[in-house]
């Protein structure tokens, strides 16, 4: 019989089971990595999904026969990298993921005949909250959002009405909402709900912090808007100065910072201006009087002269006549008057401070390749200063300040160049990583074979019962002279014993007897070497 089969049979069930387990594990290990390299790389399709969205998306992927894997208890779904974008477009067409919120689709399957007015109102609020939550989640950085609306209802026999309010919960992927984003969310919700004011909207993040603390009333919101107006003015002036100077010095050669002090007080002014130099004739009144009087006096005073016909002939009378002429003219003049009423609500610039940093020029040494910084000429700096003042509307009376400084920019050219794409011997970074991964798998497989499989097999063969062949080979190896010279005739006897072992391996008793007989013969032929071996064993045991 084949000696290898015999040795395998002599290992015993336990050793055979251990070797079989190691072999199966090694085969599974190789199959796993072979499958890993044969399958396409998976990429994240959606993350942080709700259970409802995860179930609906996986159903659609199964219907379309698209391979996918689910991780993180269904919160993450991964598909092959080359199909991520098409699958997202298909899911978006179906309205997935919906974020777990219910929008206006709540009315799609609703029976209008069997619903009451109360149910209609509740579903309307639910739909509005869901649509607002979906819109807020579309903001960059927002992971999830919930909106709670309290719609005011006017009670009967009351004159006062309660204003609607809203509460918003926002969970960010990282960081927190900026102030301008908080204001944008407030105005978004206020514009979507009738009669809802931005000041009645509270926004809370996942840490429990009230983000809308600075917008608790309309006055504070006006203050925030004023700050935003000031920032926009500074940004606009900074951009205008930068673009103007860059057109002369080149892109990336200018840095501009603008600080503006503004007044946002509401001012109402009423003025009446009189100009004495400008007189206008308003009216003219002219009065003319002419008076004439005649008086007659009698020369003789008697009773006859007093009769009605006494003066017929005019005898004995005297005559006196007087006249008076008067002219009066009144001219009214009006002094020029100007009435001015001013109402100023928008902010006015109180003071501007502008700092402009410009880069110079560089010369390169042809021999050494060293770059040398050269400052701009003085007349150029003067021209830039004049241009900056003209661009910002410089006014010395209000205390504006402009500083133009010429300094070298550190490492700007290197930063502008950007990082170069990694390339080693024509291989990209992804290809090198895959090659390194494959090499690592091969090294691990070799180490498993050398450090796990080989020691187990060697130990199993060393601890198995020795047959006649093993005994003869050990005896021949150990029974050597002091000089290490093998005994004469050992090779021939070993071959004869091996043939005999093959013939009688089925009879266990005969094998044992033959082994003892052969050992006795060897001891008889070489007593000194046998004694030396026994002494060596004794010393080793002690």
Steps between C-alpha positions, in 0.01 A plus 500: 500500500608855442699626804338844480153348539626295790643804671175690449308215660737497795439871573174435679159671476592807707806588295318434175214728611745777594677477166169495316385810691818687414469400135136608484581834667786564260283417200223727630755777559629473143145483357396809700782715369459365147133594516592838649720585205259359242200705622476870404578755771195619692429866574256668735166573336316651798588537866312578819179360356185440697355150513219596263729649237744209527223246442357684199842553339602134543171389346565716195856369470378140513240570232769649275744211573768739626750341741519679834614455858344636818708617795457678832165335576351611169604864532754467216448345157793434266493419128772455235693824456421534129125488569479750785403804291241323278337334801477831685330659200251213480427518872455877481246453222302278738527751783745291703628541758211694644666544838220322680275805481159521338434779252207589281478138387290444812205624297558256213333198659259688723126466468366853496140389552567314823730753665395776734614859499722430800677214318551719196661771713724252679616346173565846359728583793676162469557552130631853552736384776632217284561719197682761710714229661598365158594847382713567807681166460602603151723769654865400488618348827154422640452131576141499621233750597158507661249784495213556744236755410239645733231648281292760681125456486269785588250410761143611483390823672856622541674796346856403575672251273803290585794521264636175349831366630751240383775286653779346290743225598813470284771234517825585323753260353779712643526845653194718546289746302640845442301808598410582142378142449286522813345821371444337160317205659282736701401705197444181298247370752342843553445538127334156482252542785238779493540775763807333650772743607868403498527605865245228594722220365733313737786290362676236712794278401581142605700628801194675640640847427255772399639633174242778468585657836604828336174524306245498779327819387471718195747760627777247542425362157532851358838525671609177334389633165698817560812296570441305184463826306832623640674174411362514147629856460846399619503199270387708202765767553770239558408319178494824303845607621649154446370465146613848406858459628530143372429625149836678519714274721353166402279240670592403853721803556260698723336447840239750620324541834227761559347602831196727493338689785136563420207673666157341472305749714163603363519879457199727427598862415266796433660826379368843399754708312449876441712681240495877547684556175210363302192726542185453305226770464201325632226777472454873432213715637444856358241735649416843327264761655372830340284733718341836378276727714308833423368730772262812445464776761232783481616860529183623691343288758128561524174319501451566134826340416387188666200451276507219245519734206724750659811387305347494156680791374805442707500836636666563824686144520871386536660167356800277653644188313767243614643170347718217648689216316668201681674193354612200725692193371588190707745237361537159680822299447551128589842368605598166335437206740589131453348222712690167498387178673761221502451142618814285495460130570787344307850498646752767421874458498662671795860399435697268272830328572666322209819293507649387167794260479664473157772268383807612310684347208750216493814448295657160442875447478574307182798321652380408848124514439451701821206739508555853629223730623486853352277761666269715289612854414382788713299662221316172443407480868376860486279420202360192672424709809311753286304227324400341831378831638294565191352151505376519860380862484768632735390793718759660725236698691344187646839353597549232232834320509675317213824305536673345197799282592737322265627168644600163353247218507645187658482188283209622293628346177536159660154519650348618172655208314307254716599144594623284216329175426680204656667282237763229553646326197181565306271358770236710672444504874194274475687242290793498741264452794334202332838347419613553858180339623555196282862475611392521862252216447772284344739571788230413753427173319869404495538586868195289587647205314847537653402593854174307549457215253860381483555482881172312545586242232858459626385458859240247392755289313753526782252386766351207301595137589811395316489195276777271408632743242512790743660287769765368266579844367526643855713211612734535206524874555576473871728197499802676363849503623659778696642646186166512335582221248192290420507130572598273212223330321235738640355608165457145376335386822267799490380413151444137601312601812285741296400222262418279793296778660293546187425126491393461862344842579156344534606275786561720798648230720753386244608855441571548868691170528701572189586846632627359830702234319662755273590721793656202679706415196625857474595506869685169463695620202587839652498473878724799568291741291179370663647551847600854409148578382344360820737707713408809300129434564567458873688825522226680307232367740697610807 
